Amino acid sequence: MNTLKTKFNHYGLLVFLGVLIASCGSKKDVVYFQDAADYETIVSDNTHVNTFKVDDVVGINVSTLDALASKPFNLFSSAQGEGNIGQPQQLDYIVDKNGEIDFPVVGNIKIVGLTPEETKTLLKQELQPYLKDPIINIRLRNFTVTVLGQVNRPGTYEVNGEQITVLEAIGLANDLNIKGKRDNVLVIRDFNGTKVYTRIDLTKKAALNSPVYYLTQNDVVYVEPNQSAVTQSTLDNRAGLTVSIASLIITTGVIILTRN
């Protein structure tokens, strides 16, 4: 009887250790920038500047010292919402499938692939016959990024400035959870209908110079589950069967031990 009891104890210990090992992670799985030394200076050579894409929503305002002269180059519509009845609101421009916007008086202007500064320069050239020293303000209205997967608050987030890094986007999502795979984060980028998939390793300082470290409008950041999460999911799916088998084994063992 003692021999049989010892075998059951050994079996139980092995099962416990197996589950414990499967659920454990290591420091290298969760720490960012592990190869960055203390007081190390890292100079980023990334000169990323966002450019306009098809379907972008762009706000453009043209102003001059003579307000009447610049008025034809700004589109307005009367807002009918509560509190705004009769007040004009400026309309935005949508970059069409040809990469163009239909600008007042001037006509179609191709801005796809241009930065906001390049677009300002182009518009000033186009408006030169009509206006003297126009001031042009341009803003991308649909700058959002989506963070999905093993993060604490997945979702789509609006970007207020002109740039956002992958770390800042993850920060908006309240960081990766303990089950997020940090060394293989996927960034999905759309170039006018063509999807580009790029992975970035956030455990290495080289991530700061990745081509996707700075995100563009409508980028998707996906954090896949690490091995611990996969193992737990597998265990959860088999939990019912495992509990039933374990109960049967324990019951059988108790009966045998009792009879002996």
Beta strands, then each sheet from edge to edge (+ up, - down):
strand 1: 57-63
strand 2: 76-78
strand 3: 88-90
strand 4: 93-94
strand 5: 100-103
strand 6: 107-110
strand 7: 135-140
strand 8: 144-149
strand 9: 155-158
strand 10: 164-165
strand 11: 185-191
strand 12: 194-200
strand 13: 214-215
strand 14: 220-223
sheet 1: 4+ 1- 7+
sheet 2: 2+ 3-
sheet 3: 5+ 6-
sheet 4: 9+ 8- 14- 11+ 12-
sheet 5: 10+ 13-
end
